[in-house]
């Protein structure tokens, strides 16, 4: 027991001594200062040479010593003190042998760079390295850019570039090659060596014979290329004169005839083709037709495409200008004219079903006693037999032409007339024939898969079939589908289709108010691109909500319209312009007529028609009429408390190729500012496109085309 007690006392004695030493060390005791370090010695890495931005090959290394020799676990700090470089590790603990090292990457400054090393209270030491320019990285233009001369002439120069490394330090001795890139210019002294400042100078640059921008590249291996630009002016004509179309008098608002014409000739009195001439209306309120800038032909002449003088009588001026020649001014005087005659120039003798819109309009021309056109004359249009006119008063254009915006035939069978009158002149009559619509032969077959419809939902689908069958009359070619038919978003069927089969899927998607569903064609006919099979997919949660608020019928009718092709086939039928833009529009002439026919009395519309939705994501924009304009029309992307299947929609089906009776459409009119008057839009129909493409098949079901949605 005494033996063990003595051993415990010895251990306690040594533990006490070690603790005391630790306290002394921590408190900075001892003769060598706070860390015990008294000397730092450079071991390796001093005096190296390397490129800017490059890591030096030899790590910079020191040894930390105290009074009794090398010290371990001493914090050694490496600090870049000049040159802007960096070290891999700023603080490194010394090893058991007292050594510490790090890798030094030089900065971008040429010449001497330094790193200072500190540890404890030992005097610091400094590493020095010499930084040289790095490899060539950039070629930049110093002078000679954007110089101007006539084609084929020597530019004044000099054209200089500087070669530098990535830090902007000049590179001497680099081979610079100058190459003519555009314009066909000729160069001399194309291979140059950069001097001590990194500059290389092109020997000379003679412009090519193409007016406009010409360019030369300065190339150095491994470096970014510099481009020098020059402007080549054409050879100015020695003579630049008006040939015709000057100092004329025309009816106000009409074309100057003959058109203003310019001739350019060179110093040897030869015609100068290819001279660019800019025409500009200066006064009088007129306008130019066609291009403002045009070039002279092989005879040295060019005429303005058309100069329409202003509607206000008086002097009009037009200038023609080209490089290096005095500007030429044309004058024309607009005079007041009195209508002497009105003539029908086309659009008579058309036919359409009784009560339907005509796809074209009759055109009338108003002239004076000399047979010259009169602009700005008001022409009144009146239809017989209960017909209606959109734009009942038209204004003649620069060519004296006027036409109604729309003519919808009355319900009387046989010949109907439209009279056009101006001033006190006798009316001029256009005729059209109203025919009896054919018997209904368009068969819509709706088949359900998924959740069975409720009685109310079934009734909504049945009513939609009846409603579209009132609009679409004509039979479509039968199509035989067999096992070789392509796999689509619709179920596969083996049968002869007459005329359209629509698959209706009722299923849970994402709850009330989210995605309503999808609707569109699956197969279309090769012969006319009209739908053979299509699919309507609905979220049952939304259907229940729509059924309860009384709008289910209009939504089903809307989605069935998409399957038939409204909005889903416009683009591939070339009836949609501006898809994806701020102003997409539908170009079918029947729908355009119906659009103007639906404008409320006194309303005007100065944009492209028919306006298509320009907002919302896929499934909304470019596939509906524009809500901000047509609001309660059935085929906008929003569901209102009341929705109208208007003649705009019905007539668009005629433009697509269906035989339709737009007289069966709902009465509908609108004003351009209707949204402002009625408030915010209704509930948005959150539709998404069906997956996969649309397939065009021939009458035997063979694929002839694959059409992206």
Secondary structure as the mmCIF struct_conf table of DSSP 4:
data_model
#
loop_
_struct_conf.conf_type_id
_struct_conf.id
_struct_conf.beg_label_comp_id
_struct_conf.beg_label_asym_id
_struct_conf.beg_label_seq_id
_struct_conf.end_label_comp_id
_struct_conf.end_label_asym_id
_struct_conf.end_label_seq_id
HELX_RH_AL_P HELX_RH_AL_P1 UNK A 2 UNK A 26
TURN_TY1_P TURN_TY1_P1 UNK A 27 UNK A 28
BEND BEND1 UNK A 30 UNK A 30
TURN_TY1_P TURN_TY1_P2 UNK A 31 UNK A 32
BEND BEND2 UNK A 34 UNK A 36
STRN STRN1 UNK A 39 UNK A 44
TURN_TY1_P TURN_TY1_P3 UNK A 46 UNK A 47
STRN STRN2 UNK A 48 UNK A 51
TURN_TY1_P TURN_TY1_P4 UNK A 52 UNK A 53
STRN STRN3 UNK A 55 UNK A 55
BEND BEND3 UNK A 57 UNK A 58
STRN STRN4 UNK A 60 UNK A 66
TURN_TY1_P TURN_TY1_P5 UNK A 67 UNK A 68
STRN STRN5 UNK A 69 UNK A 70
BEND BEND4 UNK A 72 UNK A 73
STRN STRN6 UNK A 75 UNK A 82
BEND BEND5 UNK A 83 UNK A 84
STRN STRN7 UNK A 86 UNK A 87
BEND BEND6 UNK A 88 UNK A 88
BEND BEND7 UNK A 90 UNK A 90
STRN STRN8 UNK A 91 UNK A 93
TURN_TY1_P TURN_TY1_P6 UNK A 96 UNK A 97
BEND BEND8 UNK A 98 UNK A 98
STRN STRN9 UNK A 99 UNK A 102
STRN STRN10 UNK A 104 UNK A 105
BEND BEND9 UNK A 108 UNK A 108
BEND BEND10 UNK A 110 UNK A 110
STRN STRN11 UNK A 111 UNK A 118
TURN_TY1_P TURN_TY1_P7 UNK A 120 UNK A 121
BEND BEND11 UNK A 122 UNK A 122
HELX_LH_PP_P HELX_LH_PP_P1 UNK A 123 UNK A 124
STRN STRN12 UNK A 125 UNK A 132
BEND BEND12 UNK A 135 UNK A 135
STRN STRN13 UNK A 138 UNK A 143
TURN_TY1_P TURN_TY1_P8 UNK A 145 UNK A 146
STRN STRN14 UNK A 147 UNK A 150
TURN_TY1_P TURN_TY1_P9 UNK A 151 UNK A 152
HELX_LH_PP_P HELX_LH_PP_P2 UNK A 153 UNK A 153
STRN STRN15 UNK A 154 UNK A 154
HELX_LH_PP_P HELX_LH_PP_P3 UNK A 155 UNK A 155
STRN STRN16 UNK A 160 UNK A 164
TURN_TY1_P TURN_TY1_P10 UNK A 166 UNK A 167
BEND BEND13 UNK A 168 UNK A 168
STRN STRN17 UNK A 170 UNK A 170
BEND BEND14 UNK A 173 UNK A 173
STRN STRN18 UNK A 175 UNK A 182
BEND BEND15 UNK A 183 UNK A 183
STRN STRN19 UNK A 186 UNK A 188
BEND BEND16 UNK A 189 UNK A 189
STRN STRN20 UNK A 191 UNK A 193
TURN_TY1_P TURN_TY1_P11 UNK A 196 UNK A 197
BEND BEND17 UNK A 198 UNK A 198
STRN STRN21 UNK A 199 UNK A 201
BEND BEND18 UNK A 203 UNK A 203
STRN STRN22 UNK A 204 UNK A 206
BEND BEND19 UNK A 209 UNK A 210
STRN STRN23 UNK A 212 UNK A 219
TURN_TY1_P TURN_TY1_P12 UNK A 221 UNK A 222
BEND BEND20 UNK A 223 UNK A 223
STRN STRN24 UNK A 224 UNK A 224
HELX_LH_PP_P HELX_LH_PP_P4 UNK A 225 UNK A 225
STRN STRN25 UNK A 226 UNK A 233
HELX_LH_PP_P HELX_LH_PP_P5 UNK A 234 UNK A 237
BEND BEND21 UNK A 238 UNK A 238
STRN STRN26 UNK A 239 UNK A 244
BEND BEND22 UNK A 245 UNK A 245
BEND BEND23 UNK A 247 UNK A 247
STRN STRN27 UNK A 248 UNK A 251
TURN_TY1_P TURN_TY1_P13 UNK A 252 UNK A 253
BEND BEND24 UNK A 254 UNK A 254
STRN STRN28 UNK A 255 UNK A 255
BEND BEND25 UNK A 257 UNK A 258
HELX_LH_PP_P HELX_LH_PP_P6 UNK A 259 UNK A 260
STRN STRN29 UNK A 261 UNK A 265
TURN_TY1_P TURN_TY1_P14 UNK A 267 UNK A 268
BEND BEND26 UNK A 269 UNK A 269
STRN STRN30 UNK A 271 UNK A 271
TURN_TY1_P TURN_TY1_P15 UNK A 273 UNK A 274
STRN STRN31 UNK A 276 UNK A 283
BEND BEND27 UNK A 284 UNK A 285
STRN STRN32 UNK A 287 UNK A 289
BEND BEND28 UNK A 290 UNK A 290
BEND BEND29 UNK A 292 UNK A 292
STRN STRN33 UNK A 293 UNK A 295
TURN_TY1_P TURN_TY1_P16 UNK A 298 UNK A 299
BEND BEND30 UNK A 300 UNK A 300
STRN STRN34 UNK A 301 UNK A 303
BEND BEND31 UNK A 305 UNK A 305
STRN STRN35 UNK A 306 UNK A 308
HELX_LH_PP_P HELX_LH_PP_P7 UNK A 309 UNK A 310
BEND BEND32 UNK A 311 UNK A 313
STRN STRN36 UNK A 314 UNK A 321
TURN_TY1_P TURN_TY1_P17 UNK A 323 UNK A 324
BEND BEND33 UNK A 325 UNK A 325
HELX_LH_PP_P HELX_LH_PP_P8 UNK A 326 UNK A 327
STRN STRN37 UNK A 328 UNK A 335
STRN STRN38 UNK A 341 UNK A 346
BEND BEND34 UNK A 349 UNK A 349
STRN STRN39 UNK A 350 UNK A 353
TURN_TY1_P TURN_TY1_P18 UNK A 354 UNK A 355
STRN STRN40 UNK A 357 UNK A 357
BEND BEND35 UNK A 359 UNK A 360
STRN STRN41 UNK A 363 UNK A 367
TURN_TY1_P TURN_TY1_P19 UNK A 369 UNK A 370
BEND BEND36 UNK A 371 UNK A 371
STRN STRN42 UNK A 373 UNK A 373
BEND BEND37 UNK A 375 UNK A 376
STRN STRN43 UNK A 378 UNK A 383
BEND BEND38 UNK A 384 UNK A 384
TURN_TY1_P TURN_TY1_P20 UNK A 385 UNK A 386
STRN STRN44 UNK A 388 UNK A 390
BEND BEND39 UNK A 391 UNK A 392
STRN STRN45 UNK A 393 UNK A 395
TURN_TY1_P TURN_TY1_P21 UNK A 398 UNK A 399
BEND BEND40 UNK A 400 UNK A 400
STRN STRN46 UNK A 401 UNK A 403
BEND BEND41 UNK A 405 UNK A 405
STRN STRN47 UNK A 406 UNK A 408
BEND BEND42 UNK A 411 UNK A 411
STRN STRN48 UNK A 414 UNK A 421
TURN_TY1_P TURN_TY1_P22 UNK A 423 UNK A 424
BEND BEND43 UNK A 425 UNK A 425
HELX_LH_PP_P HELX_LH_PP_P9 UNK A 426 UNK A 427
STRN STRN49 UNK A 428 UNK A 435
HELX_LH_PP_P HELX_LH_PP_P10 UNK A 436 UNK A 440
STRN STRN50 UNK A 444 UNK A 450
BEND BEND44 UNK A 451 UNK A 451
HELX_LH_PP_P HELX_LH_PP_P11 UNK A 452 UNK A 454
HELX_RH_AL_P HELX_RH_AL_P2 UNK A 455 UNK A 471
STRN STRN51 UNK A 472 UNK A 472
STRN STRN52 UNK A 479 UNK A 481
TURN_TY1_P TURN_TY1_P23 UNK A 483 UNK A 484
BEND BEND45 UNK A 485 UNK A 485
HELX_LH_PP_P HELX_LH_PP_P12 UNK A 486 UNK A 487
BEND BEND46 UNK A 489 UNK A 490
HELX_LH_PP_P HELX_LH_PP_P13 UNK A 491 UNK A 492
STRN STRN53 UNK A 495 UNK A 497
BEND BEND47 UNK A 499 UNK A 499
STRN STRN54 UNK A 500 UNK A 507
BEND BEND48 UNK A 510 UNK A 510
TURN_TY1_P TURN_TY1_P24 UNK A 512 UNK A 513
BEND BEND49 UNK A 514 UNK A 514
STRN STRN55 UNK A 517 UNK A 525
TURN_TY1_P TURN_TY1_P25 UNK A 526 UNK A 528
STRN STRN56 UNK A 531 UNK A 539
HELX_RH_AL_P HELX_RH_AL_P3 UNK A 540 UNK A 549
TURN_TY1_P TURN_TY1_P26 UNK A 550 UNK A 550
HELX_RH_AL_P HELX_RH_AL_P4 UNK A 552 UNK A 564
TURN_TY1_P TURN_TY1_P27 UNK A 565 UNK A 568
BEND BEND50 UNK A 569 UNK A 569
TURN_TY1_P TURN_TY1_P28 UNK A 570 UNK A 574
STRN STRN57 UNK A 576 UNK A 577
BEND BEND51 UNK A 578 UNK A 578
TURN_TY1_P TURN_TY1_P29 UNK A 579 UNK A 580
BEND BEND52 UNK A 581 UNK A 583
STRN STRN58 UNK A 585 UNK A 586
HELX_RH_AL_P HELX_RH_AL_P5 UNK A 589 UNK A 598
STRN STRN59 UNK A 599 UNK A 599
HELX_LH_PP_P HELX_LH_PP_P14 UNK A 600 UNK A 600
TURN_TY1_P TURN_TY1_P30 UNK A 601 UNK A 602
BEND BEND53 UNK A 607 UNK A 607
BEND BEND54 UNK A 609 UNK A 610
STRN STRN60 UNK A 611 UNK A 612
BEND BEND55 UNK A 615 UNK A 617
TURN_TY1_P TURN_TY1_P31 UNK A 618 UNK A 622
BEND BEND56 UNK A 623 UNK A 624
STRN STRN61 UNK A 625 UNK A 625
HELX_RH_AL_P HELX_RH_AL_P6 UNK A 627 UNK A 630
TURN_TY1_P TURN_TY1_P32 UNK A 631 UNK A 632
STRN STRN62 UNK A 633 UNK A 633
TURN_TY1_P TURN_TY1_P33 UNK A 634 UNK A 635
STRN STRN63 UNK A 636 UNK A 636
BEND BEND57 UNK A 637 UNK A 637
STRN STRN64 UNK A 638 UNK A 639
BEND BEND58 UNK A 641 UNK A 642
STRN STRN65 UNK A 644 UNK A 644
HELX_RH_AL_P HELX_RH_AL_P7 UNK A 647 UNK A 656
TURN_TY1_P TURN_TY1_P34 UNK A 657 UNK A 657
STRN STRN66 UNK A 660 UNK A 660
HELX_RH_3T_P HELX_RH_3T_P1 UNK A 662 UNK A 664
BEND BEND59 UNK A 665 UNK A 665
HELX_LH_PP_P HELX_LH_PP_P15 UNK A 666 UNK A 667
STRN STRN67 UNK A 670 UNK A 670
TURN_TY1_P TURN_TY1_P35 UNK A 672 UNK A 673
HELX_RH_AL_P HELX_RH_AL_P8 UNK A 674 UNK A 678
BEND BEND60 UNK A 680 UNK A 680
STRN STRN68 UNK A 683 UNK A 684
STRN STRN69 UNK A 687 UNK A 687
HELX_LH_PP_P HELX_LH_PP_P16 UNK A 689 UNK A 690
BEND BEND61 UNK A 691 UNK A 692
STRN STRN70 UNK A 694 UNK A 697
TURN_TY1_P TURN_TY1_P36 UNK A 699 UNK A 700
BEND BEND62 UNK A 701 UNK A 701
STRN STRN71 UNK A 703 UNK A 707
#
